[in-house]
Amino acid sequence: MRAIVQDSYGTADVLRSAQIERPQIADNEVLVRVHAAGLDRGTWHLMTGTPYLMRIMGFGFRGPKNRVPGVDVAGTVAAVGSAVTRFGVGDEVFGMSRGSFAEYAAAREDKLAHKPANASFEQAATVGISGGTALQALRAGRVSAGQRVLIIGASGGVGSYAVQLAKAAGAEVTGVCSTNKMDLVTGLGADRVVDYTRDDFADGAHHYDLIIDIAGNSPLSRLRRALTPTGTAVIVGGESKGNITGGIGRQLRALILTPFIGQRLTGLASKERATDSEVLAQHIGAGTVTPSIDRTYPLDQVSTAMRHLEGGTVKGKIAITI
């Protein structure tokens, strides 16, 4: 099969097209004929091998353990393992796999869901990681109807889902993004949009019951200024310039501080699970969530797509078509 492979960590230049063997599936796995794959920030981390902590955690010390990148996937079932009961050959599925930047990918049954009929393969391929992270962040924040919710990084992959899911929960949503992305966030349903290049969400003019911080660079003191006295802040990921731990120190400080204050500060380590994809599929089917795709690239242009992601101008998600 045709696939994108990388044999070492590095820039987008380490990604190359190659002919390799189709993956073998275990009893609890499904072989997916890939129609589209999603590109997310996590795939960038796996390409660069940073933060270095992830290498120690088992992703490969000198080079990636799985040489075919890509996790988010959408396609049709080509074969099923002997223990698989939820899917059959020909089913349209989406979720998370091993190496989705290829014509075929292996995926565990418990990381896939049936694709919504009203979503294209490109749309479905951008849901799994980002949509699941947004859903888990809002659950961690205990979102509820009537709350005032602030989403920092509202125009990105996770943020674009978080805005829609918070609105579906009945919250009043404010999104934070740059000037050229304000129209997208408004279109996603945000009640108010803050342009971080001009305004400060922590200027004291507004206070929020829940903050979902996806951008990953606001000091805890700044988040606290924007919260109500009993509000909650959920720190998603650990984006920073630190190559060692990737900025998880801010999450650790939040956990240490929380017992001594009235506000609740917590971090999120998202998990890959089909149950979240099934919830998101219901939202997509009902029209309360629509995947937002900035651009699609063919498989042989994954390096170009990665550079686009690195540029920081992506609105929503990037899809790869196979």
Buried (B, 14 or more C-beta within 10 A) or exposed (E): BBBBBBEEBEEBEBBEBBEBEBBEBEEBBBBBBBBBBBBBBBBBBBBBBBBBBBBEEEBBEEBBEBBBBBBBBBBBBBBBBEEBEBBEEEBBBBBBBBBBBBBBBBBBBBBBBBBBEEBBBBBBBBBBBBBBBBBBBBBBBEBEEEBBBBBBBBBBBBBBBBBBBBBBBEBBBBBBBBEEBBEBBBEBBBBBBBBBEEEEBBEEEEBBBBBBBBBBEBEBEEBBBBBBEEBBBBBBBBBBEBEEBBBBEBBEBBEEBBEEEEBBBBBBEBEBBBEBBEBBBEBBEEEBBBBBBBBBBEBEBBBBBBEBBBEEEBBBBBBBBB
